[in-house]
């Protein structure tokens, strides 16, 4: 299909990066649209791996004509029910938004398709559900029902918002029939008296291109200023100035076409929005009570861009990034959204045009040095991480080159680096703590918390880089395994770090001290070799151990399955069971009862054993001469079929002389 060339190129690039070349165009397009629409709301869950996208991709049989679903609570995407309690812990106010996406790999909007989409969303949002649903939608429905329960509802600041995206590659024109359906849909949803702020977006090829541009921060914005003053010339800085403008111009810079805050605008900021802190409440109070004093009481915003042009009282910003002033920006945005008058709020802006990463880093550091979270926020600026960044691509692994994404989106301009080849700071920190410190129960915390809690244990200057590379290798193969075997892995998405620990224990449980460089390097090489050569078997065994421990935890120990990922006792159980499962199996002895040939012409046979005979195959026993095996006494090991746990078969069959 002849789409707009830019969309075509991005779609092709997305498929290559996410390993989607072997699925049909329509399904791949659904994933592409889900990624870009939701990334525009909040890029953070998509950095490092594709777990969150898998959860949001709900298309397939019994999908209610919905291709993507996401739920936001206090601006944070919810992955599972337990996230609701975590997000609301210490913050007893809740703002909720439900996002639904339908995308069609065609060039026109169709009334019937939109009607099916609206009907499916209506069923999802209703108290009673009449249509069949697949497991992915039911998982989202459970989260929705919990958020609508009495114990959460009392925290609502307002009724949940609902946002629909109907995406095709056509061009939007007058659509009276679809507009009529939208009016009816809005009336139906509002009549439930549960939801408000309905936003229905009909996204055509141009609008989708704009969303993609915004996500890549490849956009230009023009703002009107009150006045400006050039700053002194600096080498590697094209030009710079101090400017003064009113807050509505900042708001214009901050929002996308559909009114969502541009999260990608803050990719180079050291901190994300901190929420309702005392400082942010003070910012809002000034906007409300003393707007004219705002410029005196606030440090303003620092913007680094590729280029800026000043013409009269208008400034054109090319690919801007807010590197300081994230809190101020968000409070201006949220004040406007709340209906507060921001027209008389003057804001100072420092604008710096440069393409030099080192200069950008200096600006980030210099303009943020007053922050109380300085050490945590600037962890990745340290030489250790810069050296690790260089270390990663220089160590080939199974013909795959991996990259440490030390800075957010630093490889986005390189189409040869696939998403699966990158590991970001968060994943690296979490994975290392799980694999090499055996503490996966703590690894799921936010990286800033982990850096504080483990500041004397991780990323130390005397540490070898190889364990941190080994963590990336393990994540790479685990993500690949999850994509290949979704039926085995979907319920374990939240336990990835536990699986990494189990896998390392299976490969080699004798881990030396992380502080002994030669020993730990030798050990890491053994882990890399093991996980590179037999990763599927290792991860299947790891999941088998995990399932066994869940069974012991709930039946024998009578403990709740909820929240096990955060419990240290469950980690101890995993290590114990992994250790016991690694003991050499005892040899069995029996008589070969029968030898035969399977339908593919390969030799196989049965060893007499109670209560039923044991099957063995030439594929697992290539050393055997099957021609004279019947009646012979043999010794053998039992192995469990990973896909059929009740089936066992014999391996390493040896004739007893």
Number of C-alpha atoms within 10 A of each C-alpha: 9 9 15 13 9 13 18 13 11 15 19 16 18 21 20 18 17 18 16 19 14 9 11 9 15 13 17 21 21 22 25 20 25 26 22 20 21 23 22 20 21 20 18 15 17 15 20 22 20 17 19 17 20 18 19 24 22 29 21 14 11 16 21 23 22 26 24 29 24 22 22 20 19 16 16 18 22 21 21 14 17 13 15 21 12 11 17 15 10 8 13 12 16 22 16 22 21 20 21 24 27 23 27 20 17 15 17 15 23 14 16 12 16 21 17 15 24 24 17 23 23 18 16 22 19 15 10 8 12 9 12 14 19 14 13 20 23 15 16 21 17 13 19 18 16 15 22 18 11 10 9 17 16 13 15 15 12 16 17 21 17 21 15 21 21 22 27 24 24 18 15 16 9 8 12 10 12 18 14 12 16 17 10 12 19 20 12 13 18 13 11 13 9 14 19 17 14 18 16 18 14 19 21 20 19 15 19 19 18 18 23 22 17 23 23 17 19 13 15 16 15 16 18 19 20 13 13 18 11 12 13 9 11 10 8 13 17 15 18 22 17 15 19 18 21 19 24 21 18 19 23 16 20 22 16 18 12 11 14 14 21 21 23 24 22 23 19 19 21 19 21 14 18 11 15 13 11 8 13 17 13 14 20 20 13 18 24 15 10 13 21 15 15 23 18 11 13 15 16 20 21 24 22 26 21 17 20 23 13 15 8 9 12 14 18 16 24 19 21 26 21 22 25 27 22 21 21 19 23 20 22 22 24 14 18 16 13 8 8 14 15 19 14 16 20 25 28 23 22 21 26 26 23 20 15 12 10 11 17 19 14 11 18 21 19 11 16 21 14 9 11 9 14 14 16 17 19 16 17 17 14 12 11 17 20 14 11 20 20 12 17 23 16 11 15 10 14 11 7 12 16 25 25 25 24 21 16 18 17 10 17 13 9 9 13 12 17 20 23 20 23 23 25 18 19 19 21 22 24 23 29 25 24 26 25 22 15 23 22 28 22 19 25 22 14 12 18 17 13 19 18 12 12 12 13 9 13 18 21 12 11 11 17 19 20 21 22 23 25 25 26 24 23 23 25 19 18 22 16 15 17 20 19 12 12 13 9 14 18 15 9 16 17 15 18 23 28 26 29 25 27 28 28 28 22 23 18 14 17 10 15 16 11 19 13 12 17 12 13 19 18 13 19 22 14 16 25 22 14 17 23 17 12 11 20 18 13 22 23 19 20 23 22 16 22 22 14 13 21 20 15 14 18 12 11 10 10 10 14 11 11 10 9 16 20 17 14 15 13 20 22 13 17 24 21 12 16 24 14 10 13 13 8 8 11 10 12 13 18 19 19 22 17 15 20 15 13 11 7 6 8 11 20 18 21 21 27 17 15 7 6 9 18 19 20 23 22 17 11 14 17 13 11 16 11 17 9 9 17 16 14 15 17 19 18 20 17 18 14 13 11 14 10 8 10 8 12 17 18 21 19 18 23 16 17 11 6
